Amino acid sequence: MPETSRLVAPRTPFDGIRAHFQSAELGVYAWFISDPDGWICRYSPGLILTKQIANFVSTDGDAALKAHFPPSSRLLFVQDFSEMVSYEADARKIFTDWGARIAKRTQRTVVVPPPMNAMFRMGLSAATLALRIAGTNLETCPDVQQAIKKYSLRPYLGTR
């Protein structure tokens, strides 16, 4: 992983809207969305998806989602890995296990993989199969703006 002092925040998916949940130290930034409820989670450019990052997103991130959205919400997740360079196998397992645990709370998961990264796509294929068996509706999208347009996603602007 790049040194903390060298991490650059990813570009916001919504002009002028700051992340609602983040760890600048780990390079994780998430924007809550409404109608449907959920989030767009982006990562600092050049990161390797590590076990530490996956644990943070699947525990602290999940807690933030539970605190922010009603238990009845079926969430839409956009996981934008497009600027990551690689991942650790443990991180993929943590994300896959988390996805299976929250399948009943999930409306859909959209993954934006890094372009031209065969290893990442191979790992994503394995995770996709496991998550579909768990009942998660998962798809890939070439970029976050296309996902925003396809699902008419809007940033969450209020308070709950």
Backbone bond lengths (Angstrom), bond angles and torsions (degrees), N, CA, C in turn:
res aa  C-N    CA-C-N  psi(-1)  N-CA   C-N-CA  omega(-1)  CA-C   N-CA-C  phi
1 M - - - 1.459 - - 1.525 107.44 -
2 P 1.315 117.58 142.86 1.461 120.30 177.09 1.524 110.42 -60.39
3 E 1.319 116.70 153.29 1.463 119.74 176.20 1.522 109.50 -56.92
4 T 1.342 115.16 144.76 1.462 120.52 -178.69 1.520 111.85 -53.65
5 S 1.322 117.30 -40.63 1.460 119.94 -177.02 1.526 111.82 -66.91
6 R 1.307 117.26 -16.71 1.457 120.56 -177.44 1.526 113.17 -102.18
7 L 1.339 117.83 -2.07 1.452 119.69 179.86 1.522 110.10 -68.36
8 V 1.306 115.31 137.93 1.457 122.53 177.93 1.523 107.21 -114.73
9 A 1.300 116.39 133.61 1.464 120.01 178.20 1.531 109.21 -65.58
10 P 1.333 116.63 143.37 1.457 118.56 175.14 1.526 110.07 -68.91
11 R 1.306 115.72 160.80 1.462 120.50 177.44 1.527 109.65 -66.82
12 T 1.317 117.09 138.84 1.461 120.45 178.72 1.535 109.60 -65.38
13 P 1.329 117.05 139.88 1.471 118.96 177.11 1.528 112.58 -74.77
14 F 1.338 116.36 -15.72 1.463 122.22 -179.35 1.531 108.06 -126.52
15 D 1.304 116.90 116.63 1.466 120.87 -177.62 1.524 111.46 -51.60
16 G 1.330 115.15 128.75 1.461 121.34 174.45 1.508 115.87 78.63
17 I 1.322 118.94 0.58 1.464 121.58 -178.55 1.530 109.10 -105.75
18 R 1.328 115.56 123.65 1.464 120.61 178.72 1.521 110.34 -82.64
19 A 1.322 116.13 155.70 1.467 121.18 178.53 1.532 110.40 -59.41
20 H 1.336 115.96 142.33 1.461 122.01 178.15 1.533 110.87 -86.32
21 F 1.302 116.40 -24.75 1.466 122.86 -177.57 1.518 106.79 -141.32
22 Q 1.333 117.06 133.68 1.459 117.41 -178.01 1.513 112.88 -163.08
23 S 1.311 114.66 161.71 1.458 124.00 165.14 1.520 105.48 -137.90
24 A 1.320 116.02 100.68 1.466 119.95 179.03 1.526 109.96 -62.21
25 E 1.325 116.56 -33.08 1.469 121.29 179.54 1.528 111.52 -61.95
26 L 1.333 116.98 -39.29 1.465 121.06 -179.63 1.528 112.61 -92.23
27 G 1.325 117.40 -14.64 1.461 120.51 -178.64 1.520 113.67 81.54
28 V 1.336 117.00 31.93 1.467 123.28 -178.49 1.521 108.81 -112.68
29 Y 1.324 116.30 129.21 1.471 121.98 -178.93 1.522 108.42 -139.36
30 A 1.336 117.28 129.55 1.462 120.53 179.92 1.527 110.21 -131.83
31 W 1.321 114.21 139.17 1.460 122.69 177.24 1.515 107.11 -113.54
32 F 1.349 116.37 124.20 1.458 119.88 175.71 1.527 108.70 -71.15
33 I 1.317 115.22 145.67 1.461 121.64 177.11 1.526 108.24 -121.77
34 S 1.321 115.50 161.24 1.462 119.62 177.32 1.516 109.28 -132.85
35 D 1.332 113.85 147.20 1.468 122.69 176.71 1.529 112.85 55.95
36 P 1.318 116.96 64.80 1.456 129.41 9.56 1.525 111.74 -86.16
37 D 1.345 114.78 157.65 1.454 120.00 175.43 1.528 109.36 -69.74
38 G 1.320 115.30 151.78 1.459 120.17 177.47 1.511 111.24 154.75
39 W 1.341 115.88 -150.99 1.458 119.72 178.70 1.513 111.92 -154.32
40 I 1.315 112.61 160.75 1.458 121.87 167.49 1.513 104.87 -113.66
41 C 1.318 116.71 118.81 1.458 121.35 -179.17 1.526 108.26 -111.32
42 R 1.326 114.78 124.60 1.475 121.65 -179.75 1.523 108.61 -122.80
43 Y 1.308 114.55 160.53 1.464 121.12 -174.80 1.514 109.99 -128.78
44 S 1.332 115.69 150.65 1.463 120.78 179.63 1.524 110.95 -58.22
45 P 1.329 117.05 141.70 1.466 120.84 179.47 1.533 111.42 -59.21
46 G 1.327 114.79 139.91 1.452 121.29 175.27 1.514 115.73 86.22
47 L 1.331 118.35 2.32 1.460 120.99 -178.30 1.522 111.97 -72.86
48 I 1.317 114.52 153.67 1.459 123.02 163.90 1.523 104.81 -101.95
49 L 1.322 117.01 128.69 1.464 120.76 178.97 1.524 107.59 -70.97
50 T 1.321 116.06 107.06 1.458 121.87 -175.91 1.522 111.16 -100.63
51 K 1.316 114.50 168.21 1.455 121.42 175.64 1.533 110.04 -59.37
52 Q 1.343 117.06 -39.39 1.473 121.61 179.96 1.528 110.75 -62.24
53 I 1.321 117.48 -43.67 1.473 121.13 178.98 1.523 110.12 -65.61
54 A 1.336 116.82 -46.11 1.466 120.66 -179.29 1.526 111.28 -62.08
55 N 1.326 117.11 -41.42 1.475 119.67 177.32 1.518 111.07 -62.81
56 F 1.320 117.51 -42.59 1.465 121.36 179.28 1.530 110.94 -60.51
57 V 1.323 117.37 -48.76 1.467 121.04 -178.21 1.529 110.58 -65.19
58 S 1.337 117.04 -43.59 1.468 120.07 -174.72 1.527 113.80 -77.87
59 T 1.327 117.82 -15.75 1.470 119.47 177.74 1.536 110.44 -108.93
60 D 1.330 117.29 -65.95 1.465 120.15 -179.33 1.535 111.19 -64.45
61 G 1.316 116.07 -41.30 1.465 120.05 178.58 1.513 111.58 -64.33
62 D 1.328 116.26 -43.43 1.460 120.00 178.26 1.521 110.58 -63.21
63 A 1.330 117.60 -40.36 1.471 121.15 177.77 1.531 110.66 -63.01
64 A 1.329 116.98 -39.94 1.469 120.31 178.11 1.528 110.90 -63.91
65 L 1.321 117.03 -40.17 1.467 120.72 177.81 1.526 110.87 -64.28
66 K 1.331 116.20 -44.50 1.472 120.21 179.34 1.531 111.30 -63.04
67 A 1.329 117.11 -37.93 1.465 120.80 179.86 1.524 111.89 -71.70
68 H 1.316 116.87 -29.38 1.456 120.66 -173.27 1.530 113.69 -90.65
69 F 1.336 117.16 -38.76 1.464 120.54 -174.43 1.527 111.09 -108.97
70 P 1.330 117.44 146.43 1.465 120.95 178.62 1.536 110.43 -60.27
71 P 1.334 117.41 149.99 1.467 120.68 -179.82 1.529 113.46 -58.09
72 S 1.316 116.54 -25.14 1.468 120.19 -179.09 1.538 113.23 -78.65
73 S 1.326 117.05 -10.40 1.473 120.04 -178.61 1.517 111.31 -65.41
74 R 1.329 114.82 135.08 1.469 121.44 170.28 1.518 104.73 -100.81
75 L 1.313 116.17 112.03 1.455 122.60 -167.90 1.522 113.27 -87.58
76 L 1.318 114.49 146.74 1.456 122.28 171.61 1.532 106.60 -107.50
77 F 1.316 115.29 124.22 1.458 121.41 179.76 1.517 109.45 -109.09
78 V 1.311 116.53 130.31 1.462 121.32 168.66 1.522 105.36 -114.93
79 Q 1.308 115.82 114.48 1.465 122.04 178.73 1.528 106.53 -105.93
80 D 1.315 115.77 107.04 1.465 121.23 -176.26 1.530 110.15 -98.16
81 F 1.328 114.70 96.65 1.460 122.17 178.69 1.530 111.52 -96.66
82 S 1.316 117.77 13.79 1.464 121.66 -168.38 1.521 115.04 -60.47
83 E 1.326 117.54 -25.27 1.464 118.87 -178.05 1.528 113.01 -105.62
84 M 1.328 116.04 9.95 1.469 119.87 176.53 1.518 109.54 -81.44
85 V 1.320 115.12 153.03 1.467 118.74 -178.62 1.522 112.59 -101.28
86 S 1.334 117.91 -23.02 1.454 120.67 -178.66 1.524 108.75 -170.04
87 Y 1.331 115.85 -176.66 1.449 120.95 176.95 1.523 108.91 -149.31
88 E 1.323 114.80 158.65 1.456 121.67 172.72 1.526 107.82 -93.36
89 A 1.330 116.35 144.48 1.464 120.71 -179.83 1.532 111.37 -57.67
90 D 1.338 117.82 -38.16 1.469 120.75 178.35 1.526 111.19 -61.71
91 A 1.323 116.68 -36.94 1.470 120.69 179.86 1.527 110.48 -65.95
92 R 1.329 116.27 -43.43 1.468 119.67 178.06 1.523 109.93 -60.20
93 K 1.328 117.24 -42.38 1.470 120.59 -179.92 1.529 110.75 -64.21
94 I 1.318 117.34 -42.84 1.472 120.60 178.77 1.522 110.64 -59.95
95 F 1.335 117.47 -46.77 1.468 120.75 178.68 1.528 111.28 -63.57
96 T 1.326 117.01 -42.08 1.471 120.55 180.00 1.521 110.53 -64.22
97 D 1.330 117.60 -45.41 1.472 120.99 178.52 1.528 111.21 -62.77
98 W 1.343 116.67 -41.57 1.464 120.20 177.65 1.523 110.20 -62.20
99 G 1.318 116.53 -45.68 1.467 120.34 178.70 1.515 112.22 -57.94
100 A 1.320 117.62 -39.73 1.461 121.21 178.02 1.536 110.84 -67.66
101 R 1.342 116.62 -39.95 1.472 120.38 179.79 1.527 112.23 -64.42
102 I 1.325 117.43 -34.25 1.468 120.04 -175.51 1.531 112.32 -101.60
103 A 1.314 117.63 13.95 1.473 121.23 -176.55 1.532 112.43 -54.79
104 K 1.323 117.56 -38.64 1.472 120.46 -178.93 1.525 112.36 -68.98
105 R 1.340 117.33 -23.52 1.474 122.47 178.44 1.523 111.93 -93.46
106 T 1.324 116.90 -0.91 1.460 121.05 -172.39 1.518 111.95 -105.87
107 Q 1.313 115.68 125.15 1.466 121.67 172.89 1.527 109.66 -80.07
108 R 1.344 115.42 -44.28 1.469 121.00 -176.83 1.521 107.99 -166.31
109 T 1.326 114.96 149.39 1.458 121.36 171.14 1.518 107.80 -122.14
110 V 1.313 115.22 127.91 1.460 122.09 177.71 1.528 107.02 -113.26
111 V 1.321 116.22 124.75 1.457 121.49 -179.94 1.519 109.14 -110.77
112 V 1.318 115.47 129.49 1.465 121.77 174.33 1.535 105.84 -105.50
113 P 1.346 116.36 102.26 1.461 118.75 -177.25 1.526 111.80 -82.30
114 P 1.333 116.44 162.83 1.461 118.24 174.86 1.530 109.18 -67.60
115 P 1.318 117.42 138.00 1.470 118.74 179.31 1.530 110.19 -68.13
116 M 1.296 115.96 145.23 1.461 122.48 173.16 1.525 113.10 57.95
117 N 1.339 118.85 36.10 1.449 122.00 178.48 1.527 107.61 -121.18
118 A 1.338 115.88 92.45 1.459 121.79 -174.06 1.529 112.52 -62.02
119 M 1.329 117.56 -38.93 1.459 120.47 -179.30 1.527 110.97 -64.35
120 F 1.323 116.96 -43.54 1.458 121.15 179.68 1.533 109.68 -63.19
121 R 1.321 116.52 -43.75 1.475 119.98 -179.60 1.521 111.78 -64.88
122 M 1.330 117.82 -35.79 1.454 121.14 177.78 1.533 110.07 -64.73
123 G 1.327 116.45 -45.22 1.459 120.40 177.24 1.521 111.64 -63.65
124 L 1.318 116.91 -38.50 1.459 121.67 178.03 1.528 110.87 -63.43
125 S 1.316 117.72 -38.62 1.471 121.08 177.82 1.521 111.05 -61.17
126 A 1.324 116.70 -43.93 1.469 120.70 178.80 1.527 110.44 -64.28
127 A 1.328 117.35 -44.28 1.462 121.26 179.38 1.526 110.96 -64.93
128 T 1.316 117.07 -39.42 1.463 121.46 179.76 1.519 111.34 -59.38
129 L 1.310 116.51 -45.40 1.459 120.42 179.46 1.526 110.59 -59.96
130 A 1.323 117.62 -47.94 1.465 121.62 -179.95 1.525 111.41 -61.64
131 L 1.326 117.12 -41.53 1.465 120.35 -178.08 1.523 112.02 -72.00
132 R 1.296 117.33 -35.10 1.478 119.07 177.10 1.522 110.43 -66.14
133 I 1.326 117.03 -37.82 1.467 120.44 176.16 1.530 109.60 -62.31
134 A 1.341 117.14 -36.26 1.471 121.74 178.66 1.528 112.52 -75.10
135 G 1.331 117.59 -8.47 1.459 120.95 177.81 1.506 115.22 100.42
136 T 1.319 117.82 12.18 1.459 121.11 179.85 1.519 110.37 -88.97
137 N 1.305 115.91 133.56 1.452 122.22 175.05 1.526 107.28 -86.62
138 L 1.320 117.63 106.84 1.452 121.78 -174.03 1.523 110.25 -122.81
139 E 1.318 115.09 138.09 1.465 119.70 176.62 1.518 109.67 -143.87
140 T 1.312 115.73 163.13 1.463 119.83 175.34 1.525 108.71 -107.74
141 C 1.308 114.20 156.77 1.454 121.89 179.92 1.531 106.15 -142.29
142 P 1.325 118.31 141.17 1.463 119.53 -175.71 1.526 115.36 -68.72
143 D 1.324 118.23 -25.58 1.472 119.03 177.10 1.527 109.82 -157.45
144 V 1.323 115.12 158.60 1.457 120.84 -173.55 1.532 111.57 -65.30
145 Q 1.309 118.28 -36.10 1.470 119.91 -179.44 1.534 111.20 -65.05
146 Q 1.323 116.84 -33.89 1.468 119.48 177.04 1.534 110.10 -67.06
147 A 1.329 117.67 -38.47 1.467 120.82 176.99 1.528 110.34 -65.03
148 I 1.323 116.84 -42.29 1.470 120.91 178.49 1.520 110.31 -59.60
149 K 1.312 116.29 -44.62 1.466 120.60 -179.67 1.532 111.29 -67.97
150 K 1.328 117.06 -46.12 1.472 121.23 -177.03 1.527 111.81 -58.91
151 Y 1.333 117.18 -40.41 1.458 120.93 -176.28 1.526 113.37 -104.66
152 S 1.325 117.38 9.66 1.472 122.57 179.63 1.530 111.02 49.84
153 L 1.316 115.93 48.82 1.463 120.78 -176.42 1.526 110.67 -76.72
154 R 1.327 114.05 140.08 1.464 121.14 178.92 1.516 108.66 -127.91
155 P 1.308 117.67 145.67 1.467 118.98 178.09 1.516 110.25 -69.54
156 Y 1.322 114.88 147.87 1.451 120.22 173.31 1.519 108.03 -75.02
157 L 1.328 118.00 124.33 1.463 121.58 -174.93 1.526 114.25 -113.68
158 G 1.307 117.32 -11.86 1.464 119.68 -175.03 1.511 112.80 -102.95
159 T 1.324 113.89 -158.35 1.468 121.36 175.13 1.508 107.61 -124.78
160 R 1.282 114.42 157.39 1.483 119.75 177.58 1.492 109.34 -118.02
